[in-house]
Amino acid sequence: MSGIPTRRGLLLAGALALPALRAGAQAPPAPGSSLAAMTARANAGTVGVVSGGVDGTYIRIAADLAAVLDDGDRLRVLPIIGRGSVQNISDIMFVRGVDVGIVQSDALAYVRGRRMFPAVGQMIQYIAKLYDEEVHVLARAEIGRVEELAGRRVNVDVAGSGTAMTASLLFEALGITPDFAHDPQDVALERLRRGEIAALVYVAGKPARLFAGLGAEAGLRFLPLPMAPALMETYLPSRLGHEQYPALVPEGAPVETLAVGAVMAVYAWAPGTERFRKVASFVEALHARFEQFLRPPRHPKWREVNLEAQVPGWVRFNPAQEPPPRLRAEGGFSPR
């Protein structure tokens, strides 16, 4: 997404904040409270969760976390609109106030393999595997196979996003070389409808709200995405069906695609520190209230979540962990 706030983004951010303000509003300060005391109280239980763009699944999952877990002064979840998996890992590592982020499971291997951030394997852990996200390849109607995108303009979201990362990995494995564009997804969809680009790629949990307003008259279709041998260790087979996209997928003719896991990542705060205690409280509340996420109006993707599932290549955050002597003295991996 662009760094310049849009009216739509500001309105959505305000709307997302309302449930938290209503459900977990802090009590008014006691008469005579100092500014320092009020500041400390406001921050004592606050956990920042960086998610995704306004049309994706991540921001809706973060909004659910705030609605269910907010508990006044003891725990407050602040959903933050993010710019994709790679940027979210960077934000978790370096941005003050960001403790947790939702990223794709292939993101850690991607940034580690390219040595993008120092000590990322030590500083990033995970709380839980959430659900699988589907790769959507939406193209003009005259394009029937993903191989036909070679040499054509294909939008893969903003640079650093999870979609851009996954798209580069997938097309490389399939031996296809499109001409990548990096517009925000809502801009790309309008360009696709006008015929200015051949296709767009979007990694999001189905049904993706980005495609909700599309009808058959748009002249667009999802392309099948084959499973290549080089992808089998990282991705899963999946389908886009008529029940999720009635205007884009004919009944009884699902479109084969791939899926990648979504992970709730966390900064590896040193045990015993204030931020570690906040995240530990967040994890404990997530487990204690998990049944509430399985009921409406929460996102249906919560029903795919197994809090005990393992994520290969990742280290799980342990709320009961005792600090090693070095970290006990230093207070964590980073001074942020």
Secondary structure, 3 states (H helix, E strand, C coil): CCCCCCHHHHHHHHHHHHHHHHHCCCCCCCCCCCHHHHHHHHHCCEEEEECCCCCCHHHHHHHHHHHHHCCCCCCEEEEECCCCHHHHHHHHHHCCCCCEEEEECCHHHHHHHCCCCCCHHHHEEEEEEEEEEEEEEEEECCCCCHHHHCCCEEECCCCCCHHHHHHHHHHHHHCCCCEEECCCHHHHHHHHHCCCCCEEEEEECCCCHHHCCCCHHHCEEECCCCCCHHHCCCCEEEEECCCCCCCCCCCCCCEEEEEEEEEEEEECCCCCCHHHHHHHHHHHHHHHCHHHHCCCCCCHHHHHCCCCCCCCCCCECCCCCCCCHHHHHHCCCCCC
